[in-house]
Amino acid sequence: MFTVANVPFLRLFFSQTSALISALPPRLAVVLALVAINFGRIEEACVAFVGNPIQGTMLAQVLWTAFLTVATYYLLTAAFGRRPAPGLALGTVFSLVTMFLVSFGFVVGLILLAVPGVMFIVYAYFANIIAMHEGVAPMAAIRRSWGLVKGNWWRTFGALVLPFAAVVVLIAVVSVTVVTAFGWAEGREPYAFTYAENAVTCLFGLYYQAYGVALYRAYAAARASVA
C-alpha cells in the first residue's frame, strides 16, 4: 500500500492545475470559456427545445459534461506527455459511461445512507479519468480508482472537499458582485445572479477537472514509486 502524505496538494491545486489549463488547445479553451459564460442561455435554449424545465436543465448539463470530457483528453495529454491510449472518441465514450455509473452509485449510496454515498464518490473519483487515460471498461476503472484511494481516503476527501468549499464562497461573492454591478441597475436581479452563478460554476468545473487530472498523476506517481 502506498501513501500520498507527501503529495503537495496546495501546489497541485494552484500551479500544476493552472499549467494544465494553459496547455489546452487555444480553440478548445475559447470554446469552453464561451460555453461556460453563456451556459445560462444554453440552458434556456435546451429547456425551450425539450419543453420541460427539468429535462432541459439535464440536457444542458450533459452537453457541458461532454465538453469537460473532451477537455480531459487534452488535460491528460498535457499531464503525461502522450495521448490517452483509446483515442478521443472511444475515450470519451468510456469516460462518460463510467461517469454515469459513478453518479448512479453515488445516488444509490445517498438513498441508502449519506455516508456510503460520500465514501463511494471519493473512492471512485478518478474512475472517469482512468477510463479516458487507460481505455479500460467502466467497472475496471472504478476498481483501479478504488485501489488508488485505498489507504488514503481521508487525505483524498480533504483534497477534494476544501477546494469545493472555497469555490462555493467564490461563486457567492462573484454572483452578488455581478448582481450589484449590473442586475439591480437594470431591474434584472434574478437573471444576473443566475447567469453569473452558472458561468462561475462551469469555469470552476473545468478547473476542478484539471485538478483531478493533476491529482491522478500525483497518485499514480506515488504508487509507482513503491511498486
Backbone torsions as a table, in degrees:
resi	resn	phi	psi	omega
1	MET	NA	138.1	-179.0
2	PHE	-106.7	167.3	179.3
3	THR	-126.0	152.6	177.8
4	VAL	-111.4	24.8	-177.5
5	ALA	-59.4	-30.6	-177.2
6	ASN	-95.5	5.6	178.5
7	VAL	-72.0	125.0	-178.4
8	PRO	-80.8	84.2	-172.2
9	PHE	-61.1	-40.8	-179.2
10	LEU	-64.5	-42.4	179.1
11	ARG	-66.6	-36.1	176.2
12	LEU	-60.7	-44.8	-174.5
13	PHE	-69.1	-35.1	-175.8
14	PHE	-95.6	-70.9	-170.3
15	SER	-73.8	-48.0	-175.6
16	GLN	-70.4	-38.6	178.0
17	THR	-66.4	-42.0	177.1
18	SER	-60.9	-38.3	178.8
19	ALA	-64.4	-39.3	178.2
20	LEU	-66.4	-41.6	178.6
21	ILE	-61.0	-42.0	-178.7
22	SER	-67.9	-18.0	-179.5
23	ALA	-86.7	-4.2	177.2
24	LEU	-63.0	145.5	175.1
25	PRO	-55.7	134.9	-175.4
26	PRO	-53.2	-43.2	-178.6
27	ARG	-63.9	-42.8	178.3
28	LEU	-64.0	-41.1	179.4
29	ALA	-61.3	-41.4	178.8
30	VAL	-65.1	-44.4	179.4
31	VAL	-61.6	-45.3	179.7
32	LEU	-61.2	-43.1	179.2
33	ALA	-63.5	-43.5	-179.8
34	LEU	-65.3	-41.6	178.6
35	VAL	-64.0	-43.2	-179.6
36	ALA	-63.1	-46.9	-177.5
37	ILE	-65.1	-33.6	-177.1
38	ASN	-103.4	19.7	-175.9
39	PHE	-61.8	-33.4	178.2
40	GLY	-59.5	-43.5	178.5
41	ARG	-68.7	-38.0	177.4
42	ILE	-63.2	-41.6	178.7
43	GLU	-63.0	-42.4	177.2
44	GLU	-61.8	-41.2	179.2
45	ALA	-64.6	-39.2	178.6
46	CYS	-66.3	-40.4	177.9
47	VAL	-63.4	-42.9	178.7
48	ALA	-65.0	-37.7	-178.4
49	PHE	-68.7	-43.7	-177.3
50	VAL	-81.6	-33.4	-178.8
51	GLY	85.0	12.6	-179.9
52	ASN	-141.3	125.1	-176.2
53	PRO	-59.3	-42.9	-177.6
54	ILE	-68.8	-48.4	-179.6
55	GLN	-65.7	-36.7	178.4
56	GLY	-64.9	-42.4	177.5
57	THR	-64.1	-40.9	178.0
58	MET	-63.3	-40.1	178.3
59	LEU	-62.8	-43.0	178.3
60	ALA	-62.6	-40.1	178.3
61	GLN	-65.7	-38.0	178.4
62	VAL	-64.8	-41.1	178.4
63	LEU	-62.2	-44.2	179.5
64	TRP	-65.9	-38.1	177.4
65	THR	-62.2	-38.5	177.8
66	ALA	-63.3	-41.3	176.7
67	PHE	-61.9	-43.2	179.4
68	LEU	-63.5	-36.6	180.0
69	THR	-65.9	-41.7	175.6
70	VAL	-62.0	-42.0	178.2
71	ALA	-61.5	-35.7	-179.9
72	THR	-60.1	-37.2	178.2
73	TYR	-57.3	-46.6	-178.6
74	TYR	-75.6	-30.5	175.6
75	LEU	-65.5	-41.2	177.3
76	LEU	-66.3	-37.8	177.4
77	THR	-60.9	-43.4	179.2
78	ALA	-68.7	-37.2	-176.2
79	ALA	-70.4	-38.9	-173.6
80	PHE	-109.8	-2.1	176.6
81	GLY	74.1	13.2	177.1
82	ARG	-153.0	156.6	-179.4
83	ARG	-74.2	143.9	177.3
84	PRO	-55.3	144.2	-171.9
85	ALA	-54.8	-44.4	-173.0
86	PRO	-77.9	-8.6	-174.7
87	GLY	86.3	169.5	-173.1
88	LEU	-66.4	-50.0	-174.2
89	ALA	-65.0	-53.8	-178.0
90	LEU	-67.2	-39.2	178.4
91	GLY	-62.0	-38.3	178.1
92	THR	-63.3	-42.2	178.8
93	VAL	-62.9	-49.4	179.2
94	PHE	-57.0	-44.9	-175.7
95	SER	-67.2	-43.8	-178.5
96	LEU	-66.0	-42.2	178.8
97	VAL	-64.1	-42.4	178.2
98	THR	-62.2	-42.2	179.2
99	MET	-62.0	-39.3	178.1
100	PHE	-63.4	-44.8	-179.7
101	LEU	-64.8	-40.6	178.3
102	VAL	-64.1	-43.8	178.4
103	SER	-61.9	-41.3	178.5
104	PHE	-62.9	-45.3	178.2
105	GLY	-62.8	-36.6	178.1
106	PHE	-63.9	-45.6	-179.9
107	VAL	-63.7	-43.7	178.6
108	VAL	-60.7	-42.0	178.7
109	GLY	-62.8	-38.8	178.2
110	LEU	-67.5	-37.4	179.6
111	ILE	-65.9	-44.5	180.0
112	LEU	-66.3	-46.9	179.0
113	LEU	-175.9	142.0	-173.2
114	ALA	-59.8	-39.2	-174.5
115	VAL	-60.9	-48.7	178.4
116	PRO	-58.9	-36.0	179.2
117	GLY	-64.0	-44.5	179.9
118	VAL	-66.7	-43.0	179.3
119	MET	-60.8	-44.0	-177.0
120	PHE	-66.0	-44.1	-175.5
121	ILE	-65.4	-30.7	176.6
122	VAL	-72.5	-45.9	179.0
123	TYR	-60.9	-36.5	-175.6
124	ALA	-96.3	11.9	-172.7
125	TYR	-59.1	-38.8	-175.8
126	PHE	-86.1	0.2	-170.0
127	ALA	-60.1	-47.3	-177.7
128	ASN	-68.9	-30.3	176.9
129	ILE	-69.7	-42.2	178.3
130	ILE	-65.1	-41.0	178.5
131	ALA	-59.7	-40.4	178.0
132	MET	-70.2	-43.3	-173.4
133	HIS	-73.1	-43.5	-173.0
134	GLU	-102.9	-12.5	179.6
135	GLY	68.8	32.5	180.0
136	VAL	-95.9	161.6	179.4
137	ALA	-65.3	157.8	-175.5
138	PRO	-54.3	-47.0	-177.9
139	MET	-66.0	-36.2	176.7
140	ALA	-66.2	-37.6	178.3
141	ALA	-64.9	-40.1	178.5
142	ILE	-64.7	-42.2	178.9
143	ARG	-63.6	-40.3	-179.4
144	ARG	-69.1	-36.9	175.6
145	SER	-63.5	-42.4	178.7
146	TRP	-58.3	-41.8	179.3
147	GLY	-65.8	-33.5	178.5
148	LEU	-69.0	-38.6	-174.3
149	VAL	-86.2	-24.6	-177.2
150	LYS	-54.9	128.1	-177.5
151	GLY	85.5	-8.2	-179.7
152	ASN	-130.2	26.8	-171.3
153	TRP	-62.9	-47.4	-174.8
154	TRP	-66.4	-39.5	177.3
155	ARG	-65.2	-39.7	178.5
156	THR	-66.2	-42.5	178.2
157	PHE	-58.2	-46.7	178.6
158	GLY	-64.6	-39.7	-179.3
159	ALA	-65.6	-26.9	-179.6
160	LEU	-90.8	-37.9	-172.8
161	VAL	-78.7	-41.1	-176.0
162	LEU	-60.8	-46.8	175.8
163	PRO	-62.9	-35.5	179.5
164	PHE	-64.7	-42.8	178.7
165	ALA	-64.0	-38.7	179.8
166	ALA	-64.2	-37.4	-177.6
167	VAL	-73.6	-27.8	175.5
168	VAL	-59.5	-42.7	176.7
169	VAL	-64.9	-41.9	180.0
170	LEU	-62.0	-44.2	179.4
171	ILE	-59.6	-44.2	-179.8
172	ALA	-62.9	-44.4	-178.6
173	VAL	-64.0	-47.7	-178.0
174	VAL	-65.0	-43.6	-178.6
175	SER	-62.1	-45.7	179.3
176	VAL	-64.6	-37.7	178.8
177	THR	-63.3	-44.2	179.1
178	VAL	-63.6	-43.1	178.7
179	VAL	-61.9	-43.4	-179.5
180	THR	-63.4	-41.0	-175.6
181	ALA	-77.2	-36.2	-171.8
182	PHE	-123.4	-41.9	-172.2
183	GLY	-64.7	-49.8	-176.0
184	TRP	-65.7	-36.5	-178.8
185	ALA	-63.5	-30.8	-177.8
186	GLU	-101.3	-2.9	-177.9
187	GLY	71.7	28.6	-177.2
188	ARG	-124.2	45.6	-175.0
189	GLU	-54.4	-50.4	-177.1
190	PRO	-60.8	-40.4	-177.8
191	TYR	-68.1	-45.3	-179.9
192	ALA	-61.8	-43.2	-179.4
193	PHE	-63.2	-46.3	-177.9
194	THR	-64.1	-43.7	-179.3
195	TYR	-64.3	-43.8	179.5
196	ALA	-65.1	-42.8	-179.9
197	GLU	-62.8	-45.0	179.7
198	ASN	-62.5	-43.9	-178.4
199	ALA	-63.0	-47.5	-179.2
200	VAL	-65.6	-40.0	179.7
201	THR	-62.4	-44.8	-180.0
202	CYS	-65.9	-44.4	179.9
203	LEU	-63.7	-39.4	176.8
204	PHE	-68.1	-35.0	177.0
205	GLY	-57.1	-40.8	177.0
206	LEU	-65.2	-45.7	-179.5
207	TYR	-64.1	-39.9	-178.9
208	TYR	-67.1	-35.0	176.8
209	GLN	-66.0	-41.1	176.1
210	ALA	-63.2	-38.3	177.0
211	TYR	-63.0	-39.0	177.0
212	GLY	-61.8	-40.6	177.5
213	VAL	-65.0	-41.6	177.9
214	ALA	-63.1	-41.4	176.8
215	LEU	-62.9	-45.1	-179.6
216	TYR	-59.1	-43.8	178.3
217	ARG	-61.6	-42.2	-179.7
218	ALA	-66.0	-41.7	179.3
219	TYR	-66.4	-42.4	179.5
220	ALA	-63.0	-39.3	178.0
221	ALA	-66.9	-39.3	179.2
222	ALA	-65.3	-39.8	178.2
223	ARG	-67.6	-40.8	-179.2
224	ALA	-64.2	-30.4	-177.0
225	SER	-69.8	-19.6	-179.9
226	VAL	-111.6	4.7	-179.0
227	ALA	-71.6	NA	NA
